[in-house]
Amino acid sequence: MKAGMVFTEWRHTDPVDQALEQELFRQRQECKEKLFDYNNTRPTDVAKKREIMDSILGSHGERFWMESPVHMSYGSNVHLGEGFYSNFNLSIVDDGEVWIGDHVMIGPNVTIAVTGHPMDAEIRLMGTHYSIPIHIGNNVWIGANTVILPGVNIGDNAVIGAGSVVSRDIPENVLAVGVPCKVLRPLGQHDKEYYWRDRKFDWEAGF
C-alpha cells in the first residue's frame, strides 16, 4: 500500500497477511467510530471536536476546522497544514497519504481519493487496489463537488473550479476547471482587481 503497488485487503491465506488484514480492518473501524463521534458532537462543543480530530489525523497545524460530516478511511494518513478549512461532507479515501499545505480551503462535497482499482475486470474481481499519494500545495481553494484522483499534485495558490474532476497535476497560480480538470488561465493582476466577474474590490471601503 505504502509503495503504491497493487494490493488486496482480504482473501489472504498466509497467516502473517491475515493478521495484517485484520489489523487494517481494525484501524478502519476505529477511524469510523471516532468520526461517528466527531460528526455527532454538537457544533458548540469545539473542544471535544478538536480532541477527537487530534486522535484521528496523522498530523495537522495549530489552527484548522472541518465541518461535519467528515469521512475518512484511516485518518492517520491525512496531514493538514496550518489554517486548513473544509466545508460540509469532505470524504478522504486515505489508504495512502494525503498531504495538504497551509491555508487550504475546501468547499462542500469534495472527495479526495488516493485509491483506485485496475481497469481489467478479472483483476478487479480479485479485490485489488492501488493507492498513490496526493499532494495539495499552500493557499489552494478547491471548489464544491470536486473529485481529486490518485497521484494528483496541485500547486501553490491554485484554484480548482466547482464540479471538477482532477485526474492530472495542476501547476501553481492557475484557475483550473472541468471534467477532466484543465488549466483555464493563470492567476494574476486581474484577480487583485476583480473578485467575481465584473465586480471590483473596493479597497477604500475595506473591500
NUPAGU-349226 format. One record per residue (C-alpha): residue number from 1; residue in three letters; y, x, z. Coordinates in nm, 4 decimals, padded with zeros to 6 digits, always signed. Each point is the difference from the previous one (the first is absolute). Layout:
<sites>
{site NUM, "ALA", {Y, X, Z}}
...
</sites>
This chain:
<sites>
{site 1, "MET", {+00.0000, +00.0000, +00.0000}}
{site 2, "LYS", {+00.2495, +00.2662, +00.1054}}
{site 3, "ALA", {-00.0721, +00.2104, -00.3090}}
{site 4, "GLY", {+00.0666, -00.2888, -00.2394}}
{site 5, "MET", {-00.3644, -00.0110, -00.1097}}
{site 6, "VAL", {-00.2084, -00.3110, -00.0663}}
{site 7, "PHE", {-00.1573, -00.1380, +00.3176}}
{site 8, "THR", {-00.1790, -00.3048, +00.1349}}
{site 9, "GLU", {+00.0482, -00.1468, +00.3468}}
{site 10, "TRP", {-00.3380, -00.1742, +00.0222}}
{site 11, "ARG", {-00.3701, +00.0076, -00.1040}}
{site 12, "HIS", {-00.0541, +00.3550, +00.1226}}
{site 13, "THR", {-00.3536, +00.1140, +00.0869}}
{site 14, "ASP", {+00.0687, +00.3380, +00.1615}}
{site 15, "PRO", {+00.0439, -00.0403, +00.3792}}
{site 16, "VAL", {+00.3074, +00.2238, +00.0024}}
{site 17, "ASP", {+00.1632, -00.2063, -00.2746}}
{site 18, "GLN", {-00.0995, -00.3232, +00.1749}}
{site 19, "ALA", {+00.1666, +00.1183, +00.3208}}
{site 20, "LEU", {+00.3176, +00.0852, -00.1907}}
{site 21, "GLU", {-00.0124, -00.3389, -00.1754}}
{site 22, "GLN", {-00.0145, -00.1718, +00.3388}}
{site 23, "GLU", {+00.2837, +00.2121, +00.1356}}
{site 24, "LEU", {+00.2249, -00.0821, -00.2956}}
{site 25, "PHE", {-00.0803, -00.3696, +00.0446}}
{site 26, "ARG", {+00.0918, +00.0296, +00.3687}}
{site 27, "GLN", {+00.3320, +00.1643, -00.0887}}
{site 28, "ARG", {+00.0858, -00.2752, -00.2482}}
{site 29, "GLN", {-00.0876, -00.2687, +00.2521}}
{site 30, "GLU", {+00.2119, +00.1697, +00.2651}}
{site 31, "CYS", {+00.2962, +00.0073, -00.2389}}
{site 32, "LYS", {-00.0447, -00.3697, -00.0801}}
{site 33, "GLU", {-00.0156, -00.0879, +00.3689}}
{site 34, "LYS", {+00.3198, +00.1894, +00.0744}}
{site 35, "LEU", {+00.1785, -00.1478, -00.3007}}
{site 36, "PHE", {-00.1067, -00.3462, +00.1120}}
{site 37, "ASP", {+00.1741, +00.0689, +00.3307}}
{site 38, "TYR", {+00.3054, +00.1437, -00.1763}}
{site 39, "ASN", {+00.0310, -00.2924, -00.2397}}
{site 40, "ASN", {-00.0334, -00.2535, +00.2807}}
{site 41, "THR", {+00.2368, +00.1662, +00.2458}}
{site 42, "ARG", {+00.3259, -00.1882, +00.0428}}
{site 43, "PRO", {+00.2877, +00.1449, -00.2076}}
{site 44, "THR", {+00.2105, +00.0514, +00.3111}}
{site 45, "ASP", {-00.2658, +00.2142, +00.1691}}
{site 46, "VAL", {+00.1114, +00.3118, -00.1845}}
{site 47, "ALA", {-00.1413, +00.2433, +00.2573}}
{site 48, "LYS", {-00.3510, -00.1428, -00.0276}}
{site 49, "LYS", {+00.0116, -00.0029, -00.3798}}
{site 50, "ARG", {+00.1123, +00.3624, +00.0011}}
{site 51, "GLU", {-00.2765, +00.0972, +00.2428}}
{site 52, "ILE", {-00.2649, -00.1608, -00.2202}}
{site 53, "MET", {+00.1286, +00.1619, -00.3180}}
{site 54, "ASP", {+00.0213, +00.3389, +00.1747}}
{site 55, "SER", {-00.3762, -00.0264, +00.0567}}
{site 56, "ILE", {-00.0718, -00.0866, -00.3647}}
{site 57, "LEU", {+00.2047, +00.2318, -00.2201}}
{site 58, "GLY", {-00.0908, +00.3585, -00.0817}}
{site 59, "SER", {+00.3612, +00.1093, +00.0529}}
{site 60, "HIS", {+00.3505, -00.1445, -00.0147}}
{site 61, "GLY", {+00.3649, +00.0730, +00.0603}}
{site 62, "GLU", {+00.1872, -00.1042, +00.3130}}
{site 63, "ARG", {+00.1560, -00.3053, -00.1658}}
{site 64, "PHE", {-00.2071, -00.2381, -00.2092}}
{site 65, "TRP", {-00.0742, -00.3716, -00.0255}}
{site 66, "MET", {-00.2722, -00.1998, -00.1737}}
{site 67, "GLU", {+00.0422, -00.3763, -00.0229}}
{site 68, "SER", {-00.3106, -00.2032, +00.0752}}
{site 69, "PRO", {-00.2462, -00.0520, -00.1494}}
{site 70, "VAL", {-00.1142, +00.3508, -00.0896}}
{site 71, "HIS", {-00.3449, +00.0865, -00.1363}}
{site 72, "MET", {-00.1673, +00.3437, -00.0106}}
{site 73, "SER", {-00.3539, +00.1309, -00.0410}}
{site 74, "TYR", {+00.0068, +00.2808, +00.2572}}
{site 75, "GLY", {+00.3681, +00.0527, +00.0812}}
{site 76, "SER", {-00.0736, +00.3554, +00.1090}}
{site 77, "ASN", {+00.0460, +00.1189, -00.3592}}
{site 78, "VAL", {+00.3534, -00.1433, -00.0225}}
{site 79, "HIS", {+00.2923, +00.2366, +00.0651}}
{site 80, "LEU", {+00.3531, -00.1408, +00.0207}}
{site 81, "GLY", {+00.3261, +00.1936, -00.0006}}
{site 82, "GLU", {+00.3148, -00.0659, +00.1996}}
{site 83, "GLY", {+00.1784, -00.3325, -00.0456}}
{site 84, "PHE", {-00.2854, -00.1816, -00.1764}}
{site 85, "TYR", {+00.0236, -00.3771, -00.0532}}
{site 86, "SER", {-00.2461, -00.2431, -00.1566}}
{site 87, "ASN", {+00.0486, -00.3718, -00.0479}}
{site 88, "PHE", {-00.2645, -00.2708, +00.0403}}
{site 89, "ASN", {-00.3598, +00.0417, -00.1157}}
{site 90, "LEU", {-00.0316, +00.3705, -00.0746}}
{site 91, "SER", {-00.3605, +00.0899, -00.0882}}
{site 92, "ILE", {-00.1114, +00.3639, +00.0049}}
{site 93, "VAL", {-00.3511, +00.0911, -00.1128}}
{site 94, "ASP", {-00.0171, +00.3399, +00.1690}}
{site 95, "ASP", {-00.3535, +00.1302, -00.0493}}
{site 96, "GLY", {+00.1967, +00.3110, -00.0991}}
{site 97, "GLU", {+00.3396, +00.1205, +00.1145}}
{site 98, "VAL", {+00.3308, -00.1744, -00.0663}}
{site 99, "TRP", {+00.3092, +00.2147, +00.0537}}
{site 100, "ILE", {+00.3374, -00.1773, +00.0149}}
{site 101, "GLY", {+00.3273, +00.1907, +00.0409}}
{site 102, "ASP", {+00.3175, -00.0682, +00.1956}}
{site 103, "HIS", {+00.2135, -00.3135, -00.0357}}
{site 104, "VAL", {-00.2416, -00.1876, -00.2247}}
{site 105, "MET", {+00.0459, -00.3773, -00.0377}}
{site 106, "ILE", {-00.2831, -00.2249, -00.1154}}
{site 107, "GLY", {+00.0473, -00.3633, -00.1045}}
{site 108, "PRO", {-00.2325, -00.2947, +00.0744}}
{site 109, "ASN", {-00.3584, -00.0226, -00.1302}}
{site 110, "VAL", {-00.0389, +00.3637, -00.1027}}
{site 111, "THR", {-00.3455, +00.1566, -00.0398}}
{site 112, "ILE", {-00.0614, +00.3748, +00.0258}}
{site 113, "ALA", {-00.3595, +00.0778, -00.0969}}
{site 114, "VAL", {-00.1419, +00.3520, -00.0074}}
{site 115, "THR", {-00.3464, -00.1343, -00.0814}}
{site 116, "GLY", {-00.1481, -00.1073, -00.3327}}
{site 117, "HIS", {-00.3411, -00.0537, -00.1569}}
{site 118, "PRO", {-00.1668, +00.1528, -00.3070}}
{site 119, "MET", {+00.0484, -00.1886, -00.3260}}
{site 120, "ASP", {-00.3728, -00.0127, -00.0788}}
{site 121, "ALA", {-00.1517, -00.3220, +00.1396}}
{site 122, "GLU", {-00.3422, +00.1488, +00.0777}}
{site 123, "ILE", {+00.1565, +00.2814, +00.2007}}
{site 124, "ARG", {+00.2255, -00.2507, +00.1815}}
{site 125, "LEU", {-00.3091, -00.1971, +00.1052}}
{site 126, "MET", {-00.1056, +00.3065, +00.1980}}
{site 127, "GLY", {+00.2942, -00.0700, +00.2314}}
{site 128, "THR", {+00.2002, +00.2970, -00.1219}}
{site 129, "HIS", {+00.3634, +00.0749, +00.0849}}
{site 130, "TYR", {+00.2460, +00.2834, -00.0402}}
{site 131, "SER", {+00.3219, +00.0644, +00.1916}}
{site 132, "ILE", {+00.2895, +00.2103, -00.1312}}
{site 133, "PRO", {+00.2999, +00.0580, +00.2336}}
{site 134, "ILE", {+00.3348, -00.1664, -00.0658}}
{site 135, "HIS", {+00.3322, +00.1766, +00.0674}}
{site 136, "ILE", {+00.3313, -00.1863, +00.0220}}
{site 137, "GLY", {+00.3133, +00.2134, +00.0341}}
{site 138, "ASN", {+00.3155, -00.0387, +00.2069}}
{site 139, "ASN", {+00.2534, -00.2822, -00.0418}}
{site 140, "VAL", {-00.2285, -00.2060, -00.2236}}
{site 141, "TRP", {+00.0419, -00.3780, -00.0359}}
{site 142, "ILE", {-00.3081, -00.1919, -00.1100}}
{site 143, "GLY", {+00.0681, -00.3564, -00.1135}}
{site 144, "ALA", {-00.1953, -00.3115, +00.0961}}
{site 145, "ASN", {-00.3492, -00.0629, -00.1405}}
{site 146, "THR", {-00.0431, +00.3579, -00.1204}}
{site 147, "VAL", {-00.3473, +00.1554, -00.0231}}
{site 148, "ILE", {-00.0367, +00.3782, +00.0315}}
{site 149, "LEU", {-00.3330, +00.1344, -00.1264}}
{site 150, "PRO", {-00.2087, +00.3083, +00.0924}}
{site 151, "GLY", {+00.1424, +00.3470, -00.0502}}
{site 152, "VAL", {+00.3589, -00.1083, -00.0667}}
{site 153, "ASN", {+00.2960, +00.2187, +00.1017}}
{site 154, "ILE", {+00.3462, -00.1590, +00.0210}}
{site 155, "GLY", {+00.2965, +00.2379, +00.0082}}
{site 156, "ASP", {+00.2951, +00.0036, +00.2392}}
{site 157, "ASN", {+00.2676, -00.2716, -00.0342}}
{site 158, "ALA", {-00.2016, -00.2002, -00.2546}}
{site 159, "VAL", {+00.0251, -00.3787, -00.0178}}
{site 160, "ILE", {-00.3079, -00.1980, -00.1048}}
{site 161, "GLY", {+00.0873, -00.3441, -00.1381}}
{site 162, "ALA", {-00.1606, -00.3129, +00.1417}}
{site 163, "GLY", {-00.3379, -00.0968, -00.1411}}
{site 164, "SER", {-00.0798, +00.3445, -00.1380}}
{site 165, "VAL", {-00.3463, +00.1533, -00.0268}}
{site 166, "VAL", {+00.0374, +00.3745, +00.0558}}
{site 167, "SER", {-00.2938, +00.1793, -00.1600}}
{site 168, "ARG", {+00.1700, +00.3309, -00.0921}}
{site 169, "ASP", {+00.2375, +00.2409, +00.1752}}
{site 170, "ILE", {+00.3677, -00.0990, +00.0177}}
{site 171, "PRO", {+00.2623, +00.2786, +00.0087}}
{site 172, "GLU", {+00.2882, +00.0187, +00.2450}}
{site 173, "ASN", {+00.3382, -00.1707, -00.0452}}
{site 174, "VAL", {-00.1108, -00.2724, -00.2415}}
{site 175, "LEU", {-00.0362, -00.3770, -00.0209}}
{site 176, "ALA", {-00.3546, -00.0807, -00.1131}}
{site 177, "VAL", {-00.1340, -00.3484, -00.0694}}
{site 178, "GLY", {-00.2750, -00.1913, -00.1727}}
{site 179, "VAL", {-00.3725, -00.0347, -00.0569}}
{site 180, "PRO", {-00.0859, +00.2787, -00.0343}}
{site 181, "CYS", {+00.3020, +00.1427, +00.1803}}
{site 182, "LYS", {+00.2200, +00.2192, -00.2199}}
{site 183, "VAL", {+00.3366, +00.1691, +00.0424}}
{site 184, "LEU", {+00.2791, -00.2347, -00.1061}}
{site 185, "ARG", {+00.2951, +00.2324, +00.0593}}
{site 186, "PRO", {+00.1243, +00.2815, +00.2214}}
{site 187, "LEU", {+00.2004, -00.0806, +00.3121}}
{site 188, "GLY", {+00.3514, +00.1441, +00.0096}}
{site 189, "GLN", {+00.3725, -00.0712, +00.0195}}
{site 190, "HIS", {-00.0414, -00.3569, -00.1242}}
{site 191, "ASP", {-00.2022, -00.0816, +00.3108}}
{site 192, "LYS", {+00.2747, +00.1318, +00.2270}}
{site 193, "GLU", {+00.2406, -00.2522, -00.1594}}
{site 194, "TYR", {-00.2201, -00.3081, -00.0512}}
{site 195, "TYR", {-00.2442, -00.1492, +00.2490}}
{site 196, "TRP", {-00.1361, -00.2833, -00.2197}}
{site 197, "ARG", {+00.0591, -00.0623, -00.3704}}
{site 198, "ASP", {+00.3801, -00.0156, -00.0464}}
{site 199, "ARG", {+00.0858, -00.0240, +00.3706}}
{site 200, "LYS", {+00.1912, +00.3036, +00.1232}}
{site 201, "PHE", {+00.0113, +00.1480, +00.3479}}
{site 202, "ASP", {+00.3261, -00.0726, +00.1791}}
{site 203, "TRP", {+00.0281, +00.3220, +00.1951}}
{site 204, "GLU", {+00.3463, -00.0816, +00.1367}}
{site 205, "ALA", {-00.1346, -00.3205, +00.1540}}
{site 206, "GLY", {-00.3006, +00.1855, +00.1407}}
{site 207, "PHE", {-00.2324, -00.0842, -00.2942}}
</sites>
